Amino acid sequence: MFIQDESGVDHIWLKQKLDLFFYKLLTDTEFQEEVSSKLTYDKGRSDCFIQ
Protein backbone atom coordinates (compact mmCIF):
# COMPACT_ATOMS: atom_id res chain seq x y z
CA MET A 1 0.00 0.00 0.00
CA PHE A 2 1.37 3.38 -0.96
CA ILE A 3 0.26 6.69 0.49
CA GLN A 4 1.67 10.15 -0.01
CA ASP A 5 1.74 11.64 3.44
CA GLU A 6 4.41 14.22 4.10
CA SER A 7 3.17 14.97 7.63
CA GLY A 8 3.01 11.32 8.75
CA VAL A 9 -0.55 11.63 10.09
CA ASP A 10 -2.07 9.27 7.51
CA HIS A 11 0.66 6.72 8.21
CA ILE A 12 -0.13 6.76 11.94
CA TRP A 13 -3.89 6.47 11.24
CA LEU A 14 -3.34 3.54 8.85
CA LYS A 15 -1.07 1.72 11.32
CA GLN A 16 -3.68 2.07 14.08
CA LYS A 17 -6.43 0.74 11.80
CA LEU A 18 -4.30 -2.21 10.68
CA ASP A 19 -3.36 -3.01 14.28
CA LEU A 20 -7.06 -3.01 15.26
CA PHE A 21 -7.96 -5.15 12.24
CA PHE A 22 -5.29 -7.77 12.98
CA TYR A 23 -6.15 -7.84 16.69
CA LYS A 24 -9.81 -8.45 15.91
CA LEU A 25 -8.90 -11.02 13.28
CA LEU A 26 -6.83 -12.94 15.82
CA THR A 27 -9.30 -12.75 18.71
CA ASP A 28 -12.83 -12.76 17.24
CA THR A 29 -13.95 -16.00 15.58
CA GLU A 30 -17.08 -14.42 14.08
CA PHE A 31 -14.95 -11.73 12.48
CA GLN A 32 -12.54 -14.40 11.19
CA GLU A 33 -15.45 -16.17 9.50
CA GLU A 34 -16.76 -12.91 8.02
CA VAL A 35 -13.35 -11.99 6.58
CA SER A 36 -12.85 -15.49 5.26
CA SER A 37 -16.25 -15.49 3.54
CA LYS A 38 -15.57 -12.07 1.99
CA LEU A 39 -12.19 -13.18 0.67
CA THR A 40 -13.43 -16.51 -0.70
CA TYR A 41 -14.16 -16.37 -4.41
CA ASP A 42 -17.42 -18.01 -5.46
CA LYS A 43 -18.48 -17.70 -9.11
CA GLY A 44 -22.14 -18.05 -8.17
CA ARG A 45 -22.16 -15.08 -5.79
CA SER A 46 -22.32 -11.47 -6.85
CA ASP A 47 -21.30 -10.19 -3.39
CA CYS A 48 -18.02 -12.10 -3.04
CA PHE A 49 -15.77 -9.05 -3.13
CA ILE A 50 -15.20 -6.56 -0.34
CA GLN A 51 -16.77 -3.25 -1.25
N, CA, C and O atoms as a Tripos MOL2 file, in Angstrom:
@<TRIPOS>MOLECULE
protein
  204   203    51     0     0
PROTEIN
NO_CHARGES

@<TRIPOS>ATOM
      1 N           0.8480   -1.1540    0.0000 N.3       1 MET1
      2 CA          0.0000    0.0000    0.0000 C.3       1 MET1
      3 C           0.9060    1.2330    0.0000 C.2       1 MET1
      4 O           1.8660    1.3200    0.7650 O.2       1 MET1
      5 N           0.5830    2.1560   -0.8560 N.am      2 PHE2
      6 CA          1.3650    3.3820   -0.9590 C.3       2 PHE2
      7 C           0.4800    4.5790   -0.6480 C.2       2 PHE2
      8 O          -0.6260    4.7010   -1.1740 O.2       2 PHE2
      9 N           0.9700    5.4450    0.1960 N.am      3 ILE3
     10 CA          0.2600    6.6890    0.4860 C.3       3 ILE3
     11 C           1.2700    7.8290    0.4560 C.2       3 ILE3
     12 O           2.4200    7.6740    0.8650 O.2       3 ILE3
     13 N           0.8220    8.9570   -0.0290 N.am      4 GLN4
     14 CA          1.6730   10.1470   -0.0130 C.3       4 GLN4
     15 C           1.2420   10.9780    1.1900 C.2       4 GLN4
     16 O           0.1720   11.5860    1.1950 O.2       4 GLN4
     17 N           2.0820   10.9890    2.1900 N.am      5 ASP5
     18 CA          1.7370   11.6420    3.4410 C.3       5 ASP5
     19 C           2.9860   12.2930    4.0160 C.2       5 ASP5
     20 O           3.7320   11.6690    4.7710 O.2       5 ASP5
     21 N           3.2010   13.5220    3.6610 N.am      6 GLU6
     22 CA          4.4060   14.2230    4.0980 C.3       6 GLU6
     23 C           4.4070   14.5130    5.5960 C.2       6 GLU6
     24 O           5.4740   14.6150    6.2020 O.2       6 GLU6
     25 N           3.2360   14.6480    6.2000 N.am      7 SER7
     26 CA          3.1750   14.9670    7.6280 C.3       7 SER7
     27 C           3.2760   13.7250    8.5060 C.2       7 SER7
     28 O           3.6480   13.8300    9.6750 O.2       7 SER7
     29 N           2.9540   12.5570    7.9690 N.am      8 GLY8
     30 CA          3.0070   11.3210    8.7470 C.3       8 GLY8
     31 C           1.7040   10.9690    9.4360 C.2       8 GLY8
     32 O           1.5880    9.8840   10.0060 O.2       8 GLY8
     33 N           0.7160   11.8590    9.4020 N.am      9 VAL9
     34 CA         -0.5490   11.6280   10.0910 C.3       9 VAL9
     35 C          -1.3000   10.4370    9.4810 C.2       9 VAL9
     36 O          -1.8130    9.5880   10.2100 O.2       9 VAL9
     37 N          -1.3640   10.3750    8.1630 N.am     10 ASP10
     38 CA         -2.0660    9.2670    7.5130 C.3      10 ASP10
     39 C          -1.3840    7.9390    7.8130 C.2      10 ASP10
     40 O          -2.0540    6.9180    7.9660 O.2      10 ASP10
     41 N          -0.0730    7.9470    7.8960 N.am     11 HIS11
     42 CA          0.6620    6.7190    8.2140 C.3      11 HIS11
     43 C           0.3060    6.2200    9.6160 C.2      11 HIS11
     44 O           0.1050    5.0220    9.8180 O.2      11 HIS11
     45 N           0.2290    7.1280   10.5710 N.am     12 ILE12
     46 CA         -0.1350    6.7610   11.9430 C.3      12 ILE12
     47 C          -1.5620    6.2220   11.9800 C.2      12 ILE12
     48 O          -1.8300    5.2070   12.6220 O.2      12 ILE12
     49 N          -2.4790    6.9050   11.2890 N.am     13 TRP13
     50 CA         -3.8870    6.4670   11.2360 C.3      13 TRP13
     51 C          -3.9910    5.0700   10.6330 C.2      13 TRP13
     52 O          -4.6930    4.2110   11.1660 O.2      13 TRP13
     53 N          -3.2900    4.8420    9.5170 N.am     14 LEU14
     54 CA         -3.3390    3.5430    8.8490 C.3      14 LEU14
     55 C          -2.7650    2.4450    9.7390 C.2      14 LEU14
     56 O          -3.3260    1.3510    9.8000 O.2      14 LEU14
     57 N          -1.6690    2.7150   10.4220 N.am     15 LYS15
     58 CA         -1.0670    1.7220   11.3170 C.3      15 LYS15
     59 C          -2.0300    1.3530   12.4360 C.2      15 LYS15
     60 O          -2.1520    0.1780   12.7830 O.2      15 LYS15
     61 N          -2.7190    2.3440   13.0070 N.am     16 GLN16
     62 CA         -3.6820    2.0690   14.0780 C.3      16 GLN16
     63 C          -4.8260    1.2010   13.5650 C.2      16 GLN16
     64 O          -5.2460    0.2610   14.2400 O.2      16 GLN16
     65 N          -5.3310    1.5160   12.3720 N.am     17 LYS17
     66 CA         -6.4330    0.7360   11.7970 C.3      17 LYS17
     67 C          -6.0000   -0.6970   11.5020 C.2      17 LYS17
     68 O          -6.7460   -1.6400   11.7650 O.2      17 LYS17
     69 N          -4.8020   -0.8600   10.9580 N.am     18 LEU18
     70 CA         -4.3010   -2.2080   10.6810 C.3      18 LEU18
     71 C          -4.0770   -2.9950   11.9630 C.2      18 LEU18
     72 O          -4.3810   -4.1870   12.0200 O.2      18 LEU18
     73 N          -3.5520   -2.3460   12.9860 N.am     19 ASP19
     74 CA         -3.3640   -3.0080   14.2790 C.3      19 ASP19
     75 C          -4.6990   -3.4810   14.8420 C.2      19 ASP19
     76 O          -4.8000   -4.6060   15.3300 O.2      19 ASP19
     77 N          -5.7290   -2.6290   14.7790 N.am     20 LEU20
     78 CA         -7.0580   -3.0150   15.2580 C.3      20 LEU20
     79 C          -7.6380   -4.1550   14.4380 C.2      20 LEU20
     80 O          -8.2390   -5.0770   14.9900 O.2      20 LEU20
     81 N          -7.4580   -4.0970   13.1160 N.am     21 PHE21
     82 CA         -7.9570   -5.1490   12.2360 C.3      21 PHE21
     83 C          -7.3140   -6.4880   12.5730 C.2      21 PHE21
     84 O          -8.0130   -7.4900   12.7280 O.2      21 PHE21
     85 N          -5.9790   -6.5150   12.6890 N.am     22 PHE22
     86 CA         -5.2890   -7.7690   12.9810 C.3      22 PHE22
     87 C          -5.6180   -8.2950   14.3700 C.2      22 PHE22
     88 O          -5.7310   -9.5060   14.5560 O.2      22 PHE22
     89 N          -5.7730   -7.4090   15.3480 N.am     23 TYR23
     90 CA         -6.1520   -7.8410   16.6910 C.3      23 TYR23
     91 C          -7.5220   -8.5210   16.6640 C.2      23 TYR23
     92 O          -7.7110   -9.5940   17.2360 O.2      23 TYR23
     93 N          -8.4720   -7.8710   15.9840 N.am     24 LYS24
     94 CA         -9.8150   -8.4460   15.9090 C.3      24 LYS24
     95 C          -9.8020   -9.7510   15.1220 C.2      24 LYS24
     96 O         -10.5140  -10.6940   15.4690 O.2      24 LYS24
     97 N          -9.0030   -9.8090   14.0770 N.am     25 LEU25
     98 CA         -8.9030  -11.0220   13.2780 C.3      25 LEU25
     99 C          -8.3560  -12.1840   14.1070 C.2      25 LEU25
    100 O          -8.7730  -13.3280   13.9280 O.2      25 LEU25
    101 N          -7.4340  -11.8930   15.0030 N.am     26 LEU26
    102 CA         -6.8280  -12.9440   15.8180 C.3      26 LEU26
    103 C          -7.6580  -13.3360   17.0360 C.2      26 LEU26
    104 O          -7.4530  -14.4160   17.5920 O.2      26 LEU26
    105 N          -8.5820  -12.4920   17.4610 N.am     27 THR27
    106 CA         -9.2980  -12.7510   18.7150 C.3      27 THR27
    107 C         -10.8010  -12.9840   18.5620 C.2      27 THR27
    108 O         -11.4420  -13.4340   19.5130 O.2      27 THR27
    109 N         -11.3710  -12.6980   17.4190 N.am     28 ASP28
    110 CA        -12.8290  -12.7640   17.2390 C.3      28 ASP28
    111 C         -13.1610  -13.7820   16.1520 C.2      28 ASP28
    112 O         -12.9510  -13.5240   14.9670 O.2      28 ASP28
    113 N         -13.6780  -14.9330   16.5560 N.am     29 THR29
    114 CA        -13.9470  -15.9970   15.5770 C.3      29 THR29
    115 C         -15.0430  -15.6130   14.5810 C.2      29 THR29
    116 O         -14.9790  -16.0030   13.4150 O.2      29 THR29
    117 N         -16.0390  -14.8600   15.0230 N.am     30 GLU30
    118 CA        -17.0780  -14.4190   14.0820 C.3      30 GLU30
    119 C         -16.4840  -13.5080   13.0120 C.2      30 GLU30
    120 O         -16.8280  -13.6130   11.8350 O.2      30 GLU30
    121 N         -15.5990  -12.6210   13.4290 N.am     31 PHE31
    122 CA        -14.9450  -11.7250   12.4770 C.3      31 PHE31
    123 C         -14.0520  -12.5180   11.5240 C.2      31 PHE31
    124 O         -13.9840  -12.2050   10.3350 O.2      31 PHE31
    125 N         -13.3690  -13.5370   12.0360 N.am     32 GLN32
    126 CA        -12.5410  -14.4020   11.1920 C.3      32 GLN32
    127 C         -13.3820  -15.0460   10.0900 C.2      32 GLN32
    128 O         -12.9770  -15.0870    8.9290 O.2      32 GLN32
    129 N         -14.5560  -15.5470   10.4720 N.am     33 GLU33
    130 CA        -15.4500  -16.1710    9.4970 C.3      33 GLU33
    131 C         -15.9520  -15.1590    8.4770 C.2      33 GLU33
    132 O         -16.0410  -15.4670    7.2890 O.2      33 GLU33
    133 N         -16.2820  -13.9540    8.9330 N.am     34 GLU34
    134 CA        -16.7570  -12.9100    8.0220 C.3      34 GLU34
    135 C         -15.6770  -12.5270    7.0080 C.2      34 GLU34
    136 O         -15.9570  -12.4110    5.8150 O.2      34 GLU34
    137 N         -14.4510  -12.3310    7.4800 N.am     35 VAL35
    138 CA        -13.3490  -11.9850    6.5850 C.3      35 VAL35
    139 C         -13.0890  -13.1230    5.6090 C.2      35 VAL35
    140 O         -12.8910  -12.8940    4.4160 O.2      35 VAL35
    141 N         -13.0890  -14.3380    6.1160 N.am     36 SER36
    142 CA        -12.8540  -15.4920    5.2600 C.3      36 SER36
    143 C         -13.9170  -15.6030    4.1700 C.2      36 SER36
    144 O         -13.6010  -15.8770    3.0120 O.2      36 SER36
    145 N         -15.1750  -15.3900    4.5450 N.am     37 SER37
    146 CA        -16.2460  -15.4890    3.5440 C.3      37 SER37
    147 C         -16.1500  -14.3720    2.5130 C.2      37 SER37
    148 O         -16.4610  -14.5830    1.3410 O.2      37 SER37
    149 N         -15.7210  -13.1840    2.9360 N.am     38 LYS38
    150 CA        -15.5700  -12.0680    1.9900 C.3      38 LYS38
    151 C         -14.4050  -12.2970    1.0330 C.2      38 LYS38
    152 O         -14.4500  -11.8630   -0.1180 O.2      38 LYS38
    153 N         -13.3660  -12.9740    1.5040 N.am     39 LEU39
    154 CA        -12.1920  -13.1810    0.6710 C.3      39 LEU39
    155 C         -12.2640  -14.4450   -0.1810 C.2      39 LEU39
    156 O         -11.4200  -14.6540   -1.0520 O.2      39 LEU39
    157 N         -13.2570  -15.2790    0.0620 N.am     40 THR40
    158 CA        -13.4260  -16.5130   -0.6980 C.3      40 THR40
    159 C         -14.1540  -16.2150   -2.0020 C.2      40 THR40
    160 O         -15.2400  -15.6360   -2.0000 O.2      40 THR40
    161 N         -13.5530  -16.6110   -3.0990 N.am     41 TYR41
    162 CA        -14.1590  -16.3720   -4.4070 C.3      41 TYR41
    163 C         -15.1640  -17.4620   -4.7150 C.2      41 TYR41
    164 O         -14.8470  -18.6470   -4.6200 O.2      41 TYR41
    165 N         -16.3620  -17.0740   -5.0790 N.am     42 ASP42
    166 CA        -17.4180  -18.0080   -5.4580 C.3      42 ASP42
    167 C         -18.0740  -17.4580   -6.7170 C.2      42 ASP42
    168 O         -18.6960  -16.3960   -6.6810 O.2      42 ASP42
    169 N         -17.9390  -18.1760   -7.8320 N.am     43 LYS43
    170 CA        -18.4750  -17.6990   -9.1140 C.3      43 LYS43
    171 C         -19.9740  -17.4480   -9.0680 C.2      43 LYS43
    172 O         -20.4760  -16.5920   -9.7970 O.2      43 LYS43
    173 N         -20.6910  -18.1710   -8.2320 N.am     44 GLY44
    174 CA        -22.1410  -18.0470   -8.1740 C.3      44 GLY44
    175 C         -22.6370  -16.8660   -7.3600 C.2      44 GLY44
    176 O         -23.8290  -16.5600   -7.3850 O.2      44 GLY44
    177 N         -21.7500  -16.1960   -6.6390 N.am     45 ARG45
    178 CA        -22.1610  -15.0760   -5.7950 C.3      45 ARG45
    179 C         -21.7560  -13.7550   -6.4170 C.2      45 ARG45
    180 O         -20.6590  -13.6150   -6.9580 O.2      45 ARG45
    181 N         -22.6470  -12.7990   -6.3350 N.am     46 SER46
    182 CA        -22.3180  -11.4700   -6.8540 C.3      46 SER46
    183 C         -21.7270  -10.5780   -5.7640 C.2      46 SER46
    184 O         -21.2150   -9.4990   -6.0620 O.2      46 SER46
    185 N         -21.7930  -11.0170   -4.4990 N.am     47 ASP47
    186 CA        -21.3040  -10.1870   -3.3920 C.3      47 ASP47
    187 C         -20.0210  -10.7460   -2.7870 C.2      47 ASP47
    188 O         -19.7860  -10.5720   -1.5910 O.2      47 ASP47
    189 N         -19.1880  -11.4100   -3.5790 N.am     48 CYS48
    190 CA        -18.0170  -12.0980   -3.0400 C.3      48 CYS48
    191 C         -16.8070  -11.1860   -2.8820 C.2      48 CYS48
    192 O         -15.7650  -11.6320   -2.4020 O.2      48 CYS48
    193 N         -16.9170   -9.9520   -3.2620 N.am     49 PHE49
    194 CA        -15.7690   -9.0470   -3.1340 C.3      49 PHE49
    195 C         -16.0670   -8.0000   -2.0840 C.2      49 PHE49
    196 O         -17.2060   -7.5560   -1.9460 O.2      49 PHE49
    197 N         -15.0440   -7.6050   -1.3440 N.am     50 ILE50
    198 CA        -15.1980   -6.5600   -0.3370 C.3      50 ILE50
    199 C         -15.4280   -5.2330   -1.0500 C.2      50 ILE50
    200 O         -14.7040   -4.8790   -1.9810 O.2      50 ILE50
    201 N         -16.4220   -4.5250   -0.6100 N.am     51 GLN51
    202 CA        -16.7750   -3.2530   -1.2490 C.3      51 GLN51
    203 C         -16.2270   -2.1030   -0.4560 C.2      51 GLN51
    204 O         -16.4180   -0.9470   -0.8320 O.2      51 GLN51
@<TRIPOS>BOND
     1     1     2 1
     2     2     3 1
     3     3     4 2
     4     3     5 am
     5     5     6 1
     6     6     7 1
     7     7     8 2
     8     7     9 am
     9     9    10 1
    10    10    11 1
    11    11    12 2
    12    11    13 am
    13    13    14 1
    14    14    15 1
    15    15    16 2
    16    15    17 am
    17    17    18 1
    18    18    19 1
    19    19    20 2
    20    19    21 am
    21    21    22 1
    22    22    23 1
    23    23    24 2
    24    23    25 am
    25    25    26 1
    26    26    27 1
    27    27    28 2
    28    27    29 am
    29    29    30 1
    30    30    31 1
    31    31    32 2
    32    31    33 am
    33    33    34 1
    34    34    35 1
    35    35    36 2
    36    35    37 am
    37    37    38 1
    38    38    39 1
    39    39    40 2
    40    39    41 am
    41    41    42 1
    42    42    43 1
    43    43    44 2
    44    43    45 am
    45    45    46 1
    46    46    47 1
    47    47    48 2
    48    47    49 am
    49    49    50 1
    50    50    51 1
    51    51    52 2
    52    51    53 am
    53    53    54 1
    54    54    55 1
    55    55    56 2
    56    55    57 am
    57    57    58 1
    58    58    59 1
    59    59    60 2
    60    59    61 am
    61    61    62 1
    62    62    63 1
    63    63    64 2
    64    63    65 am
    65    65    66 1
    66    66    67 1
    67    67    68 2
    68    67    69 am
    69    69    70 1
    70    70    71 1
    71    71    72 2
    72    71    73 am
    73    73    74 1
    74    74    75 1
    75    75    76 2
    76    75    77 am
    77    77    78 1
    78    78    79 1
    79    79    80 2
    80    79    81 am
    81    81    82 1
    82    82    83 1
    83    83    84 2
    84    83    85 am
    85    85    86 1
    86    86    87 1
    87    87    88 2
    88    87    89 am
    89    89    90 1
    90    90    91 1
    91    91    92 2
    92    91    93 am
    93    93    94 1
    94    94    95 1
    95    95    96 2
    96    95    97 am
    97    97    98 1
    98    98    99 1
    99    99   100 2
   100    99   101 am
   101   101   102 1
   102   102   103 1
   103   103   104 2
   104   103   105 am
   105   105   106 1
   106   106   107 1
   107   107   108 2
   108   107   109 am
   109   109   110 1
   110   110   111 1
   111   111   112 2
   112   111   113 am
   113   113   114 1
   114   114   115 1
   115   115   116 2
   116   115   117 am
   117   117   118 1
   118   118   119 1
   119   119   120 2
   120   119   121 am
   121   121   122 1
   122   122   123 1
   123   123   124 2
   124   123   125 am
   125   125   126 1
   126   126   127 1
   127   127   128 2
   128   127   129 am
   129   129   130 1
   130   130   131 1
   131   131   132 2
   132   131   133 am
   133   133   134 1
   134   134   135 1
   135   135   136 2
   136   135   137 am
   137   137   138 1
   138   138   139 1
   139   139   140 2
   140   139   141 am
   141   141   142 1
   142   142   143 1
   143   143   144 2
   144   143   145 am
   145   145   146 1
   146   146   147 1
   147   147   148 2
   148   147   149 am
   149   149   150 1
   150   150   151 1
   151   151   152 2
   152   151   153 am
   153   153   154 1
   154   154   155 1
   155   155   156 2
   156   155   157 am
   157   157   158 1
   158   158   159 1
   159   159   160 2
   160   159   161 am
   161   161   162 1
   162   162   163 1
   163   163   164 2
   164   163   165 am
   165   165   166 1
   166   166   167 1
   167   167   168 2
   168   167   169 am
   169   169   170 1
   170   170   171 1
   171   171   172 2
   172   171   173 am
   173   173   174 1
   174   174   175 1
   175   175   176 2
   176   175   177 am
   177   177   178 1
   178   178   179 1
   179   179   180 2
   180   179   181 am
   181   181   182 1
   182   182   183 1
   183   183   184 2
   184   183   185 am
   185   185   186 1
   186   186   187 1
   187   187   188 2
   188   187   189 am
   189   189   190 1
   190   190   191 1
   191   191   192 2
   192   191   193 am
   193   193   194 1
   194   194   195 1
   195   195   196 2
   196   195   197 am
   197   197   198 1
   198   198   199 1
   199   199   200 2
   200   199   201 am
   201   201   202 1
   202   202   203 1
   203   203   204 2
@<TRIPOS>SUBSTRUCTURE
     1 MET1         2 RESIDUE 1 A MET
     2 PHE2         6 RESIDUE 1 A PHE
     3 ILE3        10 RESIDUE 1 A ILE
     4 GLN4        14 RESIDUE 1 A GLN
     5 ASP5        18 RESIDUE 1 A ASP
     6 GLU6        22 RESIDUE 1 A GLU
     7 SER7        26 RESIDUE 1 A SER
     8 GLY8        30 RESIDUE 1 A GLY
     9 VAL9        34 RESIDUE 1 A VAL
    10 ASP10       38 RESIDUE 1 A ASP
    11 HIS11       42 RESIDUE 1 A HIS
    12 ILE12       46 RESIDUE 1 A ILE
    13 TRP13       50 RESIDUE 1 A TRP
    14 LEU14       54 RESIDUE 1 A LEU
    15 LYS15       58 RESIDUE 1 A LYS
    16 GLN16       62 RESIDUE 1 A GLN
    17 LYS17       66 RESIDUE 1 A LYS
    18 LEU18       70 RESIDUE 1 A LEU
    19 ASP19       74 RESIDUE 1 A ASP
    20 LEU20       78 RESIDUE 1 A LEU
    21 PHE21       82 RESIDUE 1 A PHE
    22 PHE22       86 RESIDUE 1 A PHE
    23 TYR23       90 RESIDUE 1 A TYR
    24 LYS24       94 RESIDUE 1 A LYS
    25 LEU25       98 RESIDUE 1 A LEU
    26 LEU26      102 RESIDUE 1 A LEU
    27 THR27      106 RESIDUE 1 A THR
    28 ASP28      110 RESIDUE 1 A ASP
    29 THR29      114 RESIDUE 1 A THR
    30 GLU30      118 RESIDUE 1 A GLU
    31 PHE31      122 RESIDUE 1 A PHE
    32 GLN32      126 RESIDUE 1 A GLN
    33 GLU33      130 RESIDUE 1 A GLU
    34 GLU34      134 RESIDUE 1 A GLU
    35 VAL35      138 RESIDUE 1 A VAL
    36 SER36      142 RESIDUE 1 A SER
    37 SER37      146 RESIDUE 1 A SER
    38 LYS38      150 RESIDUE 1 A LYS
    39 LEU39      154 RESIDUE 1 A LEU
    40 THR40      158 RESIDUE 1 A THR
    41 TYR41      162 RESIDUE 1 A TYR
    42 ASP42      166 RESIDUE 1 A ASP
    43 LYS43      170 RESIDUE 1 A LYS
    44 GLY44      174 RESIDUE 1 A GLY
    45 ARG45      178 RESIDUE 1 A ARG
    46 SER46      182 RESIDUE 1 A SER
    47 ASP47      186 RESIDUE 1 A ASP
    48 CYS48      190 RESIDUE 1 A CYS
    49 PHE49      194 RESIDUE 1 A PHE
    50 ILE50      198 RESIDUE 1 A ILE
    51 GLN51      202 RESIDUE 1 A GLN
